[in-house]
Amino acid sequence: MRSTFKILFYINKNKTKADGTTAILCRITIDGANVVITTGESTTPHDWSVKRGETTDKKTNQRLQTFREEIEQGYNTLLYKYGAVSAELLKNYLQGIGRTPTTLLALSTEELKAQRESKSEGTYSNNRSSDRQLNAFVRSRSEVDIPLTALTMDFFDDYRFYLKKEGYAPATTNRHLCWLSRLMYRAVSQGTIHFNPFEGAKYEAVERKPRFLSKGEVAMLLAFPLQEEGAELSRRMFLFSVFTGLAFATCRACEFRKSKRIARGSGISAKQDRKRRWRV
């Protein structure tokens, strides 16, 4: 059975503003149930035609026609998705409640809002930066936004080249690219697209230097004393921390006047005093 669907623009003459105008409202009726939403437009009761449901101002009428088309498009979208549409469901859809973004930048904005409460300030700040870079890249292509269904691997590669051209380090470039990939996973989960178009994409190679010395490097420090007195003291303190397991900062607080020889051998022992300071 085909549902009845009607759209009616009207005004309430009893509710006028100080300037004499009143809001133009829209009543949506589906199968006898109706909801009312505001159009954002206003007019004077004198300029309103009850029969035609429009004003004497052409620009206002054009905006009302655009509003009507958005309602009809929303109705058709929901009907295709669910098979049936209620007036309340259509109202929520038009107000953005429960609507899933279908374009890249809109999805990025939605994802950023969702993370604002759940992520730390540092993580949110990084994601906000990635969102700004993505917006800047889309604008550089002379586009307002891009449908998610139109994205391909070429877009990913172009974005990576754009970030490198802007002078970003490989790690920062990868962070912005990961944000883009994250949006694709969300688009897949919400059913907007069926697969991630960037699956298997190549990221920037990041050279990671080890934060420790190799056995050979320690051996070199042992074998080659330094001529400069201050540098030699630092070398010895560092080697001492390596073989005793003490932190380098702890070694700096050591007091050699409190040193103690080990009974067997010429080594030097370290111990904590009552003030929790290490003494050698």
CYANA upper distance limits for C-alpha pairs under 8 A (distance plus 0.5 A):
  3 SER  CA     30 ILE  CA      7.18
  3 SER  CA     31 ASP  CA      6.16
  4 THR  CA     29 THR  CA      8.01
  4 THR  CA     30 ILE  CA      5.82
  4 THR  CA     31 ASP  CA      5.52
  4 THR  CA     32 GLY  CA      8.12
  5 PHE  CA     28 ILE  CA      7.93
  5 PHE  CA     29 THR  CA      6.20
  5 PHE  CA     30 ILE  CA      5.14
  5 PHE  CA     31 ASP  CA      7.35
  6 LYS  CA     28 ILE  CA      6.35
  6 LYS  CA     29 THR  CA      5.60
  6 LYS  CA     30 ILE  CA      7.11
  7 ILE  CA     26 CYS  CA      7.42
  7 ILE  CA     27 ARG  CA      6.41
  7 ILE  CA     28 ILE  CA      5.35
  7 ILE  CA     29 THR  CA      7.05
  7 ILE  CA     68 ARG  CA      7.96
  8 LEU  CA     26 CYS  CA      6.09
  8 LEU  CA     27 ARG  CA      5.62
  8 LEU  CA     28 ILE  CA      7.06
  8 LEU  CA     53 GLY  CA      7.66
  9 PHE  CA     24 ILE  CA      7.23
  9 PHE  CA     25 LEU  CA      6.20
  9 PHE  CA     26 CYS  CA      5.02
  9 PHE  CA     27 ARG  CA      6.90
  9 PHE  CA     53 GLY  CA      5.93
  9 PHE  CA     54 GLU  CA      7.90
 10 TYR  CA     24 ILE  CA      6.35
 10 TYR  CA     25 LEU  CA      5.92
 10 TYR  CA     26 CYS  CA      6.83
 10 TYR  CA     27 ARG  CA      8.23
 10 TYR  CA     50 VAL  CA      7.47
 10 TYR  CA     53 GLY  CA      6.72
 11 ILE  CA     22 THR  CA      7.29
 11 ILE  CA     23 ALA  CA      6.78
 11 ILE  CA     24 ILE  CA      5.52
 11 ILE  CA     25 LEU  CA      6.39
 11 ILE  CA     45 PRO  CA      8.13
 11 ILE  CA     48 TRP  CA      8.46
 12 ASN  CA     16 THR  CA      8.24
 12 ASN  CA     22 THR  CA      7.47
 12 ASN  CA     23 ALA  CA      7.99
 12 ASN  CA     24 ILE  CA      8.40
 13 LYS  CA     22 THR  CA      7.47
 13 LYS  CA     45 PRO  CA      6.63
 15 LYS  CA     22 THR  CA      6.79
 16 THR  CA     20 GLY  CA      6.13
 16 THR  CA     21 THR  CA      5.93
 16 THR  CA     22 THR  CA      5.06
 16 THR  CA     23 ALA  CA      8.25
 17 LYS  CA     21 THR  CA      5.95
 17 LYS  CA     22 THR  CA      6.51
 20 GLY  CA     44 THR  CA      6.64
 21 THR  CA     42 SER  CA      6.70
 21 THR  CA     43 THR  CA      5.55
 21 THR  CA     44 THR  CA      4.81
 21 THR  CA     45 PRO  CA      7.52
 22 THR  CA     42 SER  CA      5.87
 22 THR  CA     43 THR  CA      6.09
 22 THR  CA     44 THR  CA      6.47
 22 THR  CA     45 PRO  CA      7.61
 23 ALA  CA     38 THR  CA      7.99
 23 ALA  CA     39 THR  CA      8.38
 23 ALA  CA     40 GLY  CA      7.75
 23 ALA  CA     41 GLU  CA      6.56
 23 ALA  CA     42 SER  CA      4.76
 23 ALA  CA     43 THR  CA      7.10
 24 ILE  CA     38 THR  CA      7.16
 24 ILE  CA     39 THR  CA      6.60
 24 ILE  CA     40 GLY  CA      7.67
 24 ILE  CA     41 GLU  CA      6.01
 24 ILE  CA     42 SER  CA      5.65
 24 ILE  CA     43 THR  CA      7.45
 25 LEU  CA     36 VAL  CA      7.36
 25 LEU  CA     37 ILE  CA      6.55
 25 LEU  CA     38 THR  CA      5.19
 25 LEU  CA     39 THR  CA      6.22
 26 CYS  CA     36 VAL  CA      6.10
 26 CYS  CA     37 ILE  CA      5.86
 26 CYS  CA     38 THR  CA      6.50
 26 CYS  CA     39 THR  CA      6.98
 27 ARG  CA     34 ASN  CA      7.05
 27 ARG  CA     35 VAL  CA      6.24
 27 ARG  CA     36 VAL  CA      5.03
 27 ARG  CA     37 ILE  CA      7.11
 28 ILE  CA     34 ASN  CA      5.84
 28 ILE  CA     35 VAL  CA      5.94
 28 ILE  CA     36 VAL  CA      6.87
 28 ILE  CA     87 ALA  CA      7.07
 29 THR  CA     33 ALA  CA      6.02
 29 THR  CA     34 ASN  CA      4.65
 29 THR  CA     35 VAL  CA      7.20
 29 THR  CA     87 ALA  CA      6.82
 30 ILE  CA     34 ASN  CA      6.75
 30 ILE  CA     85 VAL  CA      8.26
 30 ILE  CA     86 SER  CA      6.74
 30 ILE  CA     87 ALA  CA      5.98
 31 ASP  CA     86 SER  CA      8.42
 33 ALA  CA     86 SER  CA      8.32
 33 ALA  CA     87 ALA  CA      6.88
 34 ASN  CA     87 ALA  CA      6.31
 34 ASN  CA     88 GLU  CA      8.34
 35 VAL  CA     87 ALA  CA      6.57
 35 VAL  CA     88 GLU  CA      7.08
 35 VAL  CA     91 LYS  CA      7.65
 37 ILE  CA     91 LYS  CA      7.91
 39 THR  CA     64 LEU  CA      7.97
 39 THR  CA     67 PHE  CA      7.83
 41 GLU  CA     60 THR  CA      7.72
 41 GLU  CA     64 LEU  CA      8.49
 43 THR  CA     47 ASP  CA      7.15
 43 THR  CA     48 TRP  CA      7.41
 43 THR  CA     55 THR  CA      7.66
 44 THR  CA     48 TRP  CA      7.11
 47 ASP  CA     55 THR  CA      5.91
 47 ASP  CA     56 THR  CA      6.03
 47 ASP  CA     57 ASP  CA      8.45
 48 TRP  CA     53 GLY  CA      7.81
 48 TRP  CA     54 GLU  CA      6.49
 48 TRP  CA     55 THR  CA      5.06
 48 TRP  CA     56 THR  CA      7.32
 49 SER  CA     53 GLY  CA      6.06
 49 SER  CA     54 GLU  CA      6.02
 49 SER  CA     55 THR  CA      6.43
 49 SER  CA     56 THR  CA      8.34
 50 VAL  CA     54 GLU  CA      7.78
 54 GLU  CA     61 ASN  CA      6.54
 55 THR  CA     60 THR  CA      7.61
 55 THR  CA     61 ASN  CA      6.89
 56 THR  CA     61 ASN  CA      8.40
 57 ASP  CA     61 ASN  CA      6.88
 58 LYS  CA     62 GLN  CA      6.70
 59 LYS  CA     63 ARG  CA      6.89
 60 THR  CA     64 LEU  CA      6.75
 61 ASN  CA     65 GLN  CA      6.66
 62 GLN  CA     66 THR  CA      6.80
 63 ARG  CA     67 PHE  CA      6.65
 64 LEU  CA     68 ARG  CA      6.67
 65 GLN  CA     69 GLU  CA      6.77
 66 THR  CA     70 GLU  CA      6.81
 67 PHE  CA     71 ILE  CA      6.90
 68 ARG  CA     72 GLU  CA      6.79
 69 GLU  CA     73 GLN  CA      6.53
 70 GLU  CA     74 GLY  CA      6.55
 71 ILE  CA     75 TYR  CA      6.64
 71 ILE  CA     90 LEU  CA      8.45
 71 ILE  CA     94 LEU  CA      7.60
 72 GLU  CA     76 ASN  CA      6.74
 73 GLN  CA     77 THR  CA      6.63
 74 GLY  CA     78 LEU  CA      6.71
 74 GLY  CA     90 LEU  CA      7.40
 74 GLY  CA     93 TYR  CA      7.63
 74 GLY  CA     94 LEU  CA      7.47
 75 TYR  CA     79 LEU  CA      6.52
 75 TYR  CA     85 VAL  CA      7.55
 75 TYR  CA     90 LEU  CA      6.87
 76 ASN  CA     80 TYR  CA      6.58
 77 THR  CA     81 LYS  CA      6.71
 78 LEU  CA     82 TYR  CA      6.30
 78 LEU  CA     83 GLY  CA      7.83
 78 LEU  CA     84 ALA  CA      7.82
 78 LEU  CA     85 VAL  CA      6.77
 78 LEU  CA     90 LEU  CA      8.01
 79 LEU  CA     83 GLY  CA      5.22
 79 LEU  CA     84 ALA  CA      5.69
 79 LEU  CA     85 VAL  CA      6.21
 85 VAL  CA     89 LEU  CA      7.02
 85 VAL  CA     90 LEU  CA      7.33
 86 SER  CA     90 LEU  CA      6.80
 87 ALA  CA     91 LYS  CA      6.70
 88 GLU  CA     92 ASN  CA      6.72
 89 LEU  CA     93 TYR  CA      6.70
 90 LEU  CA     94 LEU  CA      6.70
 91 LYS  CA     95 GLN  CA      6.76
 92 ASN  CA     96 GLY  CA      6.68
 92 ASN  CA     97 ILE  CA      5.38
 92 ASN  CA     98 GLY  CA      7.47
 93 TYR  CA     97 ILE  CA      5.95
 93 TYR  CA     98 GLY  CA      6.81
 93 TYR  CA     99 ARG  CA      6.18
100 THR  CA    107 LEU  CA      8.47
100 THR  CA    190 GLN  CA      7.74
100 THR  CA    192 THR  CA      8.36
101 PRO  CA    106 ALA  CA      6.27
101 PRO  CA    107 LEU  CA      5.70
101 PRO  CA    110 GLU  CA      8.16
102 THR  CA    106 ALA  CA      7.80
102 THR  CA    107 LEU  CA      7.48
102 THR  CA    147 PRO  CA      6.52
102 THR  CA    148 LEU  CA      6.39
102 THR  CA    192 THR  CA      6.93
103 THR  CA    107 LEU  CA      6.62
103 THR  CA    145 ASP  CA      6.88
103 THR  CA    146 ILE  CA      5.87
103 THR  CA    147 PRO  CA      4.69
103 THR  CA    148 LEU  CA      5.55
104 LEU  CA    108 SER  CA      6.72
104 LEU  CA    145 ASP  CA      6.95
104 LEU  CA    146 ILE  CA      6.04
104 LEU  CA    147 PRO  CA      6.63
104 LEU  CA    148 LEU  CA      6.08
104 LEU  CA    183 LEU  CA      8.30
105 LEU  CA    109 THR  CA      6.68
105 LEU  CA    134 LEU  CA      8.13
105 LEU  CA    135 ASN  CA      7.16
105 LEU  CA    145 ASP  CA      6.46
105 LEU  CA    146 ILE  CA      7.79
106 ALA  CA    110 GLU  CA      6.73
106 ALA  CA    145 ASP  CA      8.33
107 LEU  CA    111 GLU  CA      6.57
107 LEU  CA    183 LEU  CA      7.42
107 LEU  CA    187 ALA  CA      8.41
108 SER  CA    112 LEU  CA      6.62
108 SER  CA    131 ASP  CA      6.87
108 SER  CA    183 LEU  CA      7.08
109 THR  CA    113 LYS  CA      6.80
109 THR  CA    131 ASP  CA      7.89
110 GLU  CA    114 ALA  CA      6.82
111 GLU  CA    115 GLN  CA      6.84
111 GLU  CA    183 LEU  CA      8.02
112 LEU  CA    116 ARG  CA      6.82
112 LEU  CA    124 TYR  CA      8.16
112 LEU  CA    127 ASN  CA      7.52
112 LEU  CA    128 ARG  CA      7.33
112 LEU  CA    131 ASP  CA      8.24
113 LYS  CA    117 GLU  CA      8.37
114 ALA  CA    118 SER  CA      7.89
115 GLN  CA    119 LYS  CA      6.00
115 GLN  CA    124 TYR  CA      7.29
116 ARG  CA    124 TYR  CA      6.72
119 LYS  CA    123 THR  CA      6.60
119 LYS  CA    124 TYR  CA      6.44
120 SER  CA    124 TYR  CA      6.59
121 GLU  CA    125 SER  CA      6.51
122 GLY  CA    126 ASN  CA      6.84
123 THR  CA    127 ASN  CA      6.74
124 TYR  CA    128 ARG  CA      6.52
125 SER  CA    129 SER  CA      6.76
126 ASN  CA    130 SER  CA      6.84
127 ASN  CA    131 ASP  CA      6.66
127 ASN  CA    179 TRP  CA      7.56
128 ARG  CA    132 ARG  CA      6.80
129 SER  CA    133 GLN  CA      6.80
130 SER  CA    134 LEU  CA      6.68
130 SER  CA    175 ARG  CA      8.02
130 SER  CA    176 HIS  CA      5.46
130 SER  CA    179 TRP  CA      7.00
131 ASP  CA    135 ASN  CA      6.77
131 ASP  CA    179 TRP  CA      8.36
132 ARG  CA    136 ALA  CA      6.68
133 GLN  CA    137 PHE  CA      6.66
133 GLN  CA    176 HIS  CA      8.04
134 LEU  CA    138 VAL  CA      6.81
134 LEU  CA    176 HIS  CA      8.35
134 LEU  CA    180 LEU  CA      8.38
135 ASN  CA    139 ARG  CA      6.73
136 ALA  CA    140 SER  CA      6.65
137 PHE  CA    141 ARG  CA      7.17
137 PHE  CA    159 TYR  CA      7.46
137 PHE  CA    162 TYR  CA      7.84
138 VAL  CA    142 SER  CA      7.40
138 VAL  CA    143 GLU  CA      6.28
138 VAL  CA    144 VAL  CA      7.42
138 VAL  CA    145 ASP  CA      7.21
138 VAL  CA    146 ILE  CA      8.32
139 ARG  CA    143 GLU  CA      5.85
139 ARG  CA    144 VAL  CA      6.80
146 ILE  CA    150 ALA  CA      7.44
146 ILE  CA    151 LEU  CA      8.11
147 PRO  CA    151 LEU  CA      7.67
148 LEU  CA    187 ALA  CA      8.19
148 LEU  CA    192 THR  CA      7.90
148 LEU  CA    193 ILE  CA      7.53
149 THR  CA    192 THR  CA      8.17
149 THR  CA    193 ILE  CA      6.70
151 LEU  CA    155 PHE  CA      6.78
151 LEU  CA    197 PRO  CA      7.24
152 THR  CA    156 PHE  CA      7.62
152 THR  CA    197 PRO  CA      5.94
152 THR  CA    198 PHE  CA      7.50
153 MET  CA    157 ASP  CA      6.88
153 MET  CA    197 PRO  CA      6.51
153 MET  CA    198 PHE  CA      5.95
153 MET  CA    201 ALA  CA      7.91
154 ASP  CA    158 ASP  CA      6.53
155 PHE  CA    159 TYR  CA      6.60
156 PHE  CA    160 ARG  CA      6.73
156 PHE  CA    177 LEU  CA      8.25
156 PHE  CA    198 PHE  CA      7.28
156 PHE  CA    201 ALA  CA      8.22
157 ASP  CA    161 PHE  CA      6.72
158 ASP  CA    162 TYR  CA      6.59
159 TYR  CA    163 LEU  CA      6.75
159 TYR  CA    177 LEU  CA      8.37
160 ARG  CA    164 LYS  CA      6.81
160 ARG  CA    173 THR  CA      7.46
160 ARG  CA    177 LEU  CA      7.59
161 PHE  CA    165 LYS  CA      6.56
162 TYR  CA    166 GLU  CA      6.74
163 LEU  CA    167 GLY  CA      7.14
163 LEU  CA    168 TYR  CA      6.45
163 LEU  CA    173 THR  CA      6.51
164 LYS  CA    168 TYR  CA      6.06
164 LYS  CA    169 ALA  CA      7.93
164 LYS  CA    170 PRO  CA      8.27
164 LYS  CA    173 THR  CA      7.51
168 TYR  CA    172 THR  CA      6.52
168 TYR  CA    173 THR  CA      6.39
169 ALA  CA    173 THR  CA      6.60
170 PRO  CA    174 ASN  CA      6.61
170 PRO  CA    204 GLU  CA      5.96
170 PRO  CA    205 ALA  CA      7.25
170 PRO  CA    206 VAL  CA      6.39
171 ALA  CA    175 ARG  CA      6.81
171 ALA  CA    204 GLU  CA      7.97
171 ALA  CA    206 VAL  CA      6.78
172 THR  CA    176 HIS  CA      6.94
173 THR  CA    177 LEU  CA      6.75
173 THR  CA    204 GLU  CA      7.72
174 ASN  CA    178 CYS  CA      6.46
174 ASN  CA    203 TYR  CA      6.60
174 ASN  CA    204 GLU  CA      6.74
175 ARG  CA    179 TRP  CA      6.96
176 HIS  CA    180 LEU  CA      7.12
177 LEU  CA    181 SER  CA      6.84
177 LEU  CA    203 TYR  CA      8.20
178 CYS  CA    182 ARG  CA      6.52
179 TRP  CA    183 LEU  CA      6.92
180 LEU  CA    184 MET  CA      7.17
181 SER  CA    185 TYR  CA      7.00
181 SER  CA    196 ASN  CA      8.46
181 SER  CA    198 PHE  CA      7.32
182 ARG  CA    186 ARG  CA      6.95
183 LEU  CA    187 ALA  CA      6.65
184 MET  CA    188 VAL  CA      6.71
184 MET  CA    196 ASN  CA      6.17
184 MET  CA    197 PRO  CA      8.09
184 MET  CA    198 PHE  CA      8.33
185 TYR  CA    189 SER  CA      6.73
185 TYR  CA    196 ASN  CA      6.98
186 ARG  CA    190 GLN  CA      6.65
187 ALA  CA    191 GLY  CA      6.74
187 ALA  CA    192 THR  CA      5.81
187 ALA  CA    193 ILE  CA      6.42
188 VAL  CA    192 THR  CA      6.52
188 VAL  CA    193 ILE  CA      5.59
188 VAL  CA    194 HIS  CA      6.12
188 VAL  CA    195 PHE  CA      6.44
188 VAL  CA    196 ASN  CA      7.23
213 LEU  CA    217 GLU  CA      6.37
213 LEU  CA    218 VAL  CA      6.99
214 SER  CA    218 VAL  CA      6.93
215 LYS  CA    219 ALA  CA      6.76
216 GLY  CA    220 MET  CA      6.82
217 GLU  CA    221 LEU  CA      6.96
218 VAL  CA    222 LEU  CA      6.85
218 VAL  CA    239 LEU  CA      8.36
219 ALA  CA    223 ALA  CA      6.69
220 MET  CA    224 PHE  CA      6.66
221 LEU  CA    225 PRO  CA      7.66
221 LEU  CA    235 ARG  CA      7.79
221 LEU  CA    239 LEU  CA      8.28
222 LEU  CA    239 LEU  CA      8.10
225 PRO  CA    232 GLU  CA      6.98
225 PRO  CA    235 ARG  CA      8.33
226 LEU  CA    231 ALA  CA      6.98
226 LEU  CA    232 GLU  CA      5.48
226 LEU  CA    235 ARG  CA      8.38
227 GLN  CA    231 ALA  CA      8.21
227 GLN  CA    232 GLU  CA      7.23
228 GLU  CA    232 GLU  CA      6.55
229 GLU  CA    233 LEU  CA      6.73
230 GLY  CA    234 SER  CA      6.86
231 ALA  CA    235 ARG  CA      6.69
232 GLU  CA    236 ARG  CA      6.73
233 LEU  CA    237 MET  CA      6.64
234 SER  CA    238 PHE  CA      6.54
235 ARG  CA    239 LEU  CA      6.70
236 ARG  CA    240 PHE  CA      6.50
237 MET  CA    241 SER  CA      6.74
237 MET  CA    248 PHE  CA      7.74
237 MET  CA    251 CYS  CA      7.07
237 MET  CA    252 ARG  CA      8.15
238 PHE  CA    242 VAL  CA      6.77
238 PHE  CA    248 PHE  CA      6.78
239 LEU  CA    243 PHE  CA      6.88
240 PHE  CA    244 THR  CA      6.51
240 PHE  CA    246 LEU  CA      8.40
240 PHE  CA    251 CYS  CA      8.48
241 SER  CA    245 GLY  CA      5.96
241 SER  CA    246 LEU  CA      5.28
241 SER  CA    247 ALA  CA      6.43
241 SER  CA    248 PHE  CA      6.23
241 SER  CA    251 CYS  CA      7.20
242 VAL  CA    246 LEU  CA      7.67
246 LEU  CA    250 THR  CA      6.90
246 LEU  CA    251 CYS  CA      7.22
247 ALA  CA    251 CYS  CA      6.94
248 PHE  CA    252 ARG  CA      6.97
249 ALA  CA    253 ALA  CA      7.38
250 THR  CA    254 CYS  CA      7.23
250 THR  CA    278 TRP  CA      7.25
251 CYS  CA    278 TRP  CA      8.21
253 ALA  CA    277 ARG  CA      7.98
253 ALA  CA    278 TRP  CA      7.55
253 ALA  CA    279 ARG  CA      8.22
254 CYS  CA    277 ARG  CA      8.34
254 CYS  CA    278 TRP  CA      6.41
254 CYS  CA    279 ARG  CA      5.40
254 CYS  CA    280 VAL  CA      6.24
255 GLU  CA    259 SER  CA      7.64
255 GLU  CA    279 ARG  CA      6.04
255 GLU  CA    280 VAL  CA      6.60
256 PHE  CA    279 ARG  CA      7.83
256 PHE  CA    280 VAL  CA      6.25
258 LYS  CA    279 ARG  CA      6.72
258 LYS  CA    280 VAL  CA      6.56
259 SER  CA    268 ILE  CA      7.25
259 SER  CA    269 SER  CA      7.58
259 SER  CA    270 ALA  CA      7.83
259 SER  CA    279 ARG  CA      7.33
259 SER  CA    280 VAL  CA      4.95
260 LYS  CA    268 ILE  CA      6.39
260 LYS  CA    269 SER  CA      6.37
260 LYS  CA    270 ALA  CA      8.07
260 LYS  CA    280 VAL  CA      7.20
261 ARG  CA    265 GLY  CA      8.47
261 ARG  CA    266 SER  CA      6.97
261 ARG  CA    267 GLY  CA      6.64
261 ARG  CA    268 ILE  CA      5.49
261 ARG  CA    269 SER  CA      6.91
262 ILE  CA    266 SER  CA      6.93
262 ILE  CA    267 GLY  CA      6.14
262 ILE  CA    268 ILE  CA      6.38
262 ILE  CA    269 SER  CA      6.70
268 ILE  CA    280 VAL  CA      7.31
269 SER  CA    280 VAL  CA      6.36
270 ALA  CA    278 TRP  CA      7.15
270 ALA  CA    279 ARG  CA      5.99
270 ALA  CA    280 VAL  CA      4.64
271 LYS  CA    278 TRP  CA      6.12
271 LYS  CA    279 ARG  CA      5.97
271 LYS  CA    280 VAL  CA      7.01
272 GLN  CA    276 ARG  CA      6.07
272 GLN  CA    277 ARG  CA      5.93
272 GLN  CA    278 TRP  CA      4.96
272 GLN  CA    279 ARG  CA      6.48
273 ASP  CA    277 ARG  CA      6.21
273 ASP  CA    278 TRP  CA      7.04
273 ASP  CA    279 ARG  CA      7.51
